[in-house]
Amino acid sequence: KALTGQPPFIGATALETLSLHAKSPPPLLSDARQDTEFPMELEGIVSQCLSKTPDDRFQIMDQLAKAFDELEDLLEV
């Protein structure tokens, strides 16, 4: 929500929202905010964080921190 201003899933009911969280792939940031450009690398970081498969997510915070450091280096160029 911090990057797009809205939650990734909004169902008609709480149960539908839970079902969307469990079964649907998360939307890309650029799909949620079509008026904003997001770096592909940031899209990748967020997608990995929101992966439905735990093994596909960052396993330790150092991995996530490294990904953000690399993103920061890319954006400084």
N, C-alpha and C positions, 0 to 999 in steps of 0.2 A: 504494500500500500504506500510505502514511503516514496517509491519511485514513480508511481503512476497516479496516486491520489485515490485509488479504489482497490478493493480486495480482488484477488485473481478470479474468484468464483462468486457469483451471486445467483442463487436459486430463488424460485418463487416461495419456497418454504425453507426452514432450517434443515429439514431432512434432505431436501433436494440439494442444498448447498453442501452438506456433508457428503452426499453421493458424488457430486462433481469433484470435490477435493479428493475423494478416494479413487475415482475411475477416469477422470478426464485429464489429459495432459495440460499443464499450465499454459496460458497464453503467453506469447512473446510480449515483452514490454512495448514494442512498437505497435502491436495490435491493440493493446490496452490504451495507449496514448498515441494516436496517429498524428497528432500535431507536434510530436517531439521525436528527434532522432536520437537513438541510443547506439553507442558503439557495439559492433558485433561481439566484441570480447566481453562486454558487460552482459549482453544477452546470454552468452554462454555461461558466465558465472552464475547468473540468476537461475538459468535453466538447470544447471547442475545442482544448485542448492535445493531446488524444488522437485528434483527427480522423485518419482514414485518408488524407485528401487533404491533402498538404502545404500547398497554397495556402489551405486553410481554417484552418490553425493560425496562431497569432501569428507574425508574420514577424520581429519584432525584440523583444528583451527589454523595451524601453521600453513596448511595447503591453501586454505581460503585467503589467508593474509598474503601469501606469495602471489596468488592470482590477482589480488587487488594491487599489489606492488607492481606487477608486470603491466597491469592496465594503466596505472599512474605513469609509468615510464613511457608507454605508448602515447598517452595524451599530452605529455610534455613536449613532444617533438614538434 
